[in-house]
Amino acid sequence: MIGHLDPATVHDDDARVESYNVTGSTPTDHRITWHSTVWHPGLPYAVSALARRPSTSHTSALCRAVQTIVDAQLDDGRWPSTDGAATLSVWTIWPYIEALADVRFRSPVASGGLLTVVAPDAIILRTGAARERGVFRTVWRPLPRRGLAGIRRRWAAFVLALFTIGGVWLALLGMIRWREFGLGMVVPIILLLIQIGLPHTRPER
């Protein structure tokens, strides 16, 4: 379905068609039969299918499709009919309402937050107080904590990198000789080898 889905289009050329007959009687008991054909839009059914999947692998397509449905809604509350008819029909309301309800109550990312698609397979979901912050502040704020945690886990590699950058810089300036730089790298390398040899354990959460 994903291979044929266009999240930017409510209707497509392969929309499902339903044909049926409606029979009624006149006051003189004369029976009349009308043949009716209804074109079902494809996008709301695709949205419902994606929202009901227990996976977020197609979240980007789902978000773009939902935005298309919201933007396509007319001022009177219904959605445009596939055949261009201006009359009110259950098919111009029900599939879309059901699709939006599925996203609201069944989607794995349905939490009342603000969704921002940043890449085909990446979204940012802002909830609570984060709704009032910009996307950049939301992403940047946890980076210092994560950086310190990474340094604590790989402290020897961090020390080696500092010694390497500082030593090369001092050697290029002529403040130390390259032999001194090489000797100064011995201790950081030994520390790195010790850290690699130590058993790694993860704290329980």
Secondary structure, DSSP 8 states (H G I E B T S, - for coil): -GGG--TT-S--TT-EEEEEEEEEE-TT--EEEEEEEEEE-SHHHHHHHHHTSS--TTHHHHHHHHHHHHHH--TTS----TT---S--GGGTHHHHHHHHHHHHTSTT-SS-EEEEEETTEEEEE-GGGGGS-HHHHHHTTHHHHHHHHHHHTHHHHHHHHHHHHHHHHHHTTSS-HHHHHHHTHHHHHHHHHHHHS-------
